[in-house]
């Protein structure tokens, strides 16, 4: 085989691999949209009224500022709840925090805000999270996922991720990525 034949063969092989990669990307990302809030797709049971059934919120352990264990279910009991997973090193998380503060100031009496910091102990600690919160003058409640229990059980693979839970404890929607004030309030309206 001469060099010209080898080069042509290599170009054909790379073209095939590239074509397969493009096809696979298109196929796998077909239903993905980072700019929309979704309703949970893992639904158990059925609803005879023709309305879409929702996934029930399940319990995990998180921690408060005094390092006391808190039940997520107890925080969300009988009140619409917004659950946001974030970290102080996350630029998109930091940019949406002022909108969460505004929503908390305006609607904190009617809606629980559960801001869960992904506290892995290495990249993020309670000290770094608290420093960010206090320097930014945020007053919404902050909790810590010290055991990574919440992020694991709620399959939070990217942040920010926000869940919207109605007063019945049903997850009505989930959003991955930055929420602006309008979209945040639009989703809060769905759970009130």
Secondary structure by P-SEA (a helix, b strand, c coil): ccaaaaaaaaaaaaaaaaaaaaaaaaaaaccccccccccccccccccccccbbbbcbbbbbbcccccbbbbcccccccbbbbbbbbccccaaaaaaaaaaaaaaaaccccbbbbbccccccccccaaaaaaaaaaaccccbbbbcccaaaaaaaccccccbbbbbcccccccccccccccaaaaaaaaaaac
